[in-house]
Amino acid sequence: MLEAIGMGDARTNFSSIVTNTSAMGITYVIHSRGVPKAVLLGVDEYRGMEATIEEMSDPEAYKLLKAGTDDIEQGRTKSVEEIFGEAIIW
């Protein structure tokens, strides 16, 4: 969930904002007079973003992702049944 909050309100309610971010997964865009200035997000969300950036920084991982995306766009895919001979139910 994404919420916008003014800098003054963020300062006044900082403790509860941090609690909401960590406990409920709320991400806050902190603004000053309607201009976004900062983002407050939970540690798990931040770590996920870090991992994504690290993956995308690896040229080989990016190359494989791009190749997979190209295969999907060109219809070069197989169904689960074609690969395993039967449907897999999760």
C-alpha positions in Angstrom: 0.0 0.0 0.0 1.3 3.5 -0.8 0.4 6.6 1.1 1.4 10.2 0.8 2.1 12.3 3.9 3.3 15.8 4.4 6.6 16.5 6.1 5.0 18.1 9.1 2.7 15.2 9.7 5.5 12.7 9.1 7.6 14.5 11.8 4.7 14.6 14.3 3.7 10.9 13.7 7.1 9.4 12.9 6.8 6.6 15.4 3.4 5.4 14.2 4.5 5.8 10.6 7.5 3.5 11.2 5.3 1.0 12.9 2.8 1.0 10.0 5.6 0.6 7.6 7.1 -2.4 9.3 4.0 -4.1 10.6 1.5 -3.4 7.7 3.8 -2.9 4.7 2.7 0.6 4.1 5.1 2.7 2.0 5.0 6.4 2.5 5.9 9.1 0.0 6.8 12.1 2.2 6.2 15.5 0.5 6.7 19.1 1.1 3.9 21.3 -0.3 3.0 18.5 -2.7 6.5 17.9 -4.0 7.8 14.4 -3.2 11.0 14.5 -1.1 11.5 11.0 0.3 10.2 7.5 0.6 9.9 5.5 3.7 9.5 1.7 3.2 9.9 -1.4 5.2 13.2 -3.3 5.5 11.8 -6.4 3.7 10.7 -4.2 0.8 14.1 -2.5 0.7 16.0 -5.8 0.8 13.9 -7.0 -2.1 14.7 -4.0 -4.1 18.4 -4.4 -3.3 18.3 -8.0 -4.5 16.5 -7.0 -7.7 19.1 -4.3 -8.4 21.9 -6.8 -7.7 20.4 -9.3 -10.0 19.8 -6.8 -12.8 23.4 -5.5 -12.4 24.8 -9.0 -13.3 25.2 -9.0 -17.1 24.7 -12.7 -17.4 21.5 -12.7 -15.3 20.2 -9.7 -17.3 21.1 -11.6 -20.6 19.2 -14.7 -19.5 16.2 -12.6 -18.3 16.1 -10.8 -21.7 16.3 -14.0 -23.6 13.4 -15.5 -21.6 11.3 -12.4 -22.1 12.0 -12.5 -25.8 11.0 -16.2 -25.9 7.7 -15.4 -24.3 7.0 -12.5 -26.6 7.8 -14.6 -29.7 5.7 -17.5 -28.4 8.6 -19.8 -27.9 7.2 -21.5 -24.9 5.9 -24.9 -23.8 3.1 -25.8 -21.4 3.7 -27.6 -18.1 2.0 -30.6 -19.7 4.4 -30.6 -22.6 7.4 -30.5 -20.3 6.3 -32.9 -17.5 3.7 -35.0 -19.4 1.0 -34.0 -16.9 -0.5 -31.0 -15.3 1.0 -29.9 -12.0 -1.3 -28.6 -9.3 0.3 -26.4 -6.7 
